[in-house]
Amino acid sequence: MLIAEHFISSLTKGYGSGSKLSISRDGGTWYPEACQFLKLDHHTRSSYEKSIIERTMQYIKDRIESFDDYFPYSNENCKLKHVQNW
């Protein structure tokens, strides 16, 4: 619970906190207590919603991997030339 609280707290520092901020969770038992302590709204996603989110993230990862195949990243003295080429 303390790790979840620290993680969510770091997100609120970057994105703000308030009535518009809502935490979606996957059923982990540590999130409700952390959200209550931080006074944040939270709700659980259904299995159907989670599968759609997972599929979307996999699609994005596949597209990024395809991009990397054509414009590979080199660690030595990288000047983001591969991004400029794209």
N, C-alpha and C positions, 0 to 999 in steps of 0.2 A: 504494500500500500504506500509506503514512503517513497519508493522508486517511482510509482505511478504519479504520486502527488508532485514530485520533483519534475518529472517529465512534463506533466500538464501545466505546471507553474511556469516552466521555461517557455512553453508555447504561448501562454497568456502574456508574457513579457514581450514577445515578438509580434503578436497579433492583437493584443489588447484583451481586456476582459470586460464583461458587461452583459447586458440582457440579450445582445445579439449573438453572443458566443455560446455554442452548444456542442457538447462532446458526443460523438457517436461511438458506440463500443460494440465489441463482439461477444459479450457475455462474460468477460473476465470479472471475477468477484472483487478484485481490488479497485476497480474504477469507481463504483458508487460512493465508497467512503472518501476517496480522494476528491471527487467532484463535490461532495457535500461539504468537505472541509474548506475547499476553495470557493464555495458558493456558486457553482456552475451548474447549468442545466445539462442533463445527460439522458440518453436513450439508447436502447439496444436495437441493432439492426436484425432483421429476419434472415433466415438462411438463404432465401431467394435474393434479397438485396446484397448479402455478402458475396454470393456467387457471381452476381453481375459486376460488383466492384472488383473482385479478383480477376475476372475475365478481362475487364477493361485495363487493369494494371498489367496483365500478361501481354495484351495487345501493344501497349506502350513500350514495354520492355523489348518485344520482338522488333518493333520499328526502330528503336534505338540501336539494337544489335545490328540491324541491316545497315543503318547509317555508319556504324563503326566499321563494317566490312569494307565500305567504299572509301571512308576517310579515317583510317586508323590513327589512334593516338600514340604519339611517341613521347616517352618520358624525358628524354634528353633535350634540354634547352627548348622546351615547347613554347612556341609563340602563337599557338592557336591557328597555325597555318591551315590545318585540316578543316577548321570551321570557315575560314575565309575562302578556301577552295570550294566548299559546298555552296 
